Amino acid sequence: MEAKNTRVEMERVEIRLSHEDKMIIKRALEISGEKTMSGFIKRVVKEEARFILSGHGQILESERDRELFFRTVFENSPEPNDNLIAATKRLKALLPAK
C-alpha cells in the first residue's frame, strides 16, 4: 500500500504585543505545560475562535426560529372566529378606558 503525502500548508500570522501582554502569555504558557509559545497561542486562539463560532451559530438559529414563529403566527394565521371576537370584546369591556 502506498502512503499518501498529506502535508498541510502552513501560513504565518504576526502579532505585536506589549511587554506586559507577553509576560502574561508566558506565565500562562508555563502553567499550561505547553512546550512553545507558538503552540500555546495557536491552541488558545483556536479554542476561542471555535467558541465564538459556536455561539454565532446559536444566534443565527435563534433568529431563524424567531422569524419562523412570527411568520407562522402573523402571516399564516386564519381569520379570528366568532369565539375569539367575542372574547376580545369581553376583555375590552373589563379593561379600564384609556
Secondary structure per residue as TSV (DSSP state, phi and psi in degrees):
chain	resnum	aa	ss	phi	psi
A	1	M	-	360.0	134.3
A	2	E	-	-90.3	132.1
A	3	A	-	-78.7	137.3
A	4	K	-	-90.7	145.1
A	5	N	-	-84.1	111.4
A	6	T	-	-113.2	47.1
A	7	R	-	-70.7	131.1
A	8	V	-	-96.8	129.4
A	9	E	-	-77.7	125.4
A	10	M	-	-97.3	148.8
A	11	E	-	-122.8	153.9
A	12	R	-	-101.1	140.1
A	13	V	-	-127.0	129.5
A	14	E	-	-112.2	141.1
A	15	I	-	-134.9	153.8
A	16	R	-	-112.8	134.2
A	17	L	-	-124.3	150.2
A	18	S	-	-71.6	162.5
A	19	H	H	-59.3	-41.4
A	20	E	H	-61.7	-46.1
A	21	D	H	-60.9	-41.7
A	22	K	H	-63.6	-39.5
A	23	M	H	-68.0	-36.9
A	24	I	H	-63.7	-46.4
A	25	I	H	-64.0	-41.6
A	26	K	H	-62.7	-41.8
A	27	R	H	-64.3	-44.8
A	28	A	H	-62.6	-38.0
A	29	L	H	-59.2	-46.4
A	30	E	H	-63.4	-41.2
A	31	I	H	-69.1	-36.0
A	32	S	H	-70.5	-23.7
A	33	G	T	85.6	-0.3
A	34	E	-	-62.4	146.2
A	35	K	S	-83.8	-36.9
A	36	T	-	-126.0	153.0
A	37	M	H	-65.0	-39.2
A	38	S	H	-60.6	-45.9
A	39	G	H	-62.5	-41.9
A	40	F	H	-63.0	-49.9
A	41	I	H	-62.1	-43.4
A	42	K	H	-60.1	-45.5
A	43	R	H	-64.8	-46.9
A	44	V	H	-66.5	-43.7
A	45	V	H	-66.0	-39.9
A	46	K	H	-64.4	-42.5
A	47	E	H	-61.5	-45.2
A	48	E	H	-66.2	-39.5
A	49	A	H	-62.5	-42.6
A	50	R	H	-63.9	-39.9
A	51	F	H	-62.2	-46.0
A	52	I	H	-62.1	-44.7
A	53	L	H	-65.6	-37.0
A	54	S	H	-66.8	-38.5
A	55	G	H	-65.1	-37.7
A	56	H	H	-63.0	-40.0
A	57	G	H	-63.2	-38.8
A	58	Q	H	-66.6	-38.8
A	59	I	H	-63.7	-44.9
A	60	L	H	-62.3	-40.9
A	61	E	H	-64.5	-41.1
A	62	S	H	-62.5	-43.3
A	63	E	H	-63.5	-42.2
A	64	R	H	-63.8	-42.4
A	65	D	H	-63.6	-42.4
A	66	R	H	-62.4	-46.6
A	67	E	H	-60.8	-43.2
A	68	L	H	-62.5	-43.8
A	69	F	H	-60.1	-53.3
A	70	F	H	-67.2	-34.8
A	71	R	I	-64.3	-42.2
A	72	T	I	-64.9	-44.4
A	73	V	I	-70.1	-46.1
A	74	F	I	-96.3	-29.7
A	75	E	I	-95.0	-31.7
A	76	N	S	-106.9	7.7
A	77	S	-	-81.7	144.6
A	78	P	-	-72.7	166.4
A	79	E	-	-63.6	148.0
A	80	P	-	-62.8	139.8
A	81	N	-	-86.5	177.7
A	82	D	H	-60.8	-38.0
A	83	N	H	-63.0	-42.6
A	84	L	H	-67.2	-40.8
A	85	I	H	-62.8	-43.2
A	86	A	H	-65.2	-41.1
A	87	A	H	-64.5	-38.4
A	88	T	H	-63.9	-42.1
A	89	K	H	-63.5	-41.7
A	90	R	H	-63.7	-41.8
A	91	L	H	-63.0	-45.1
A	92	K	H	-61.5	-34.8
A	93	A	H	-69.0	-28.2
A	94	L	H	-82.9	-24.1
A	95	L	S	-79.7	147.5
A	96	P	-	-67.5	145.4
A	97	A	-	-69.5	147.4
A	98	K	-	-89.7	360.0
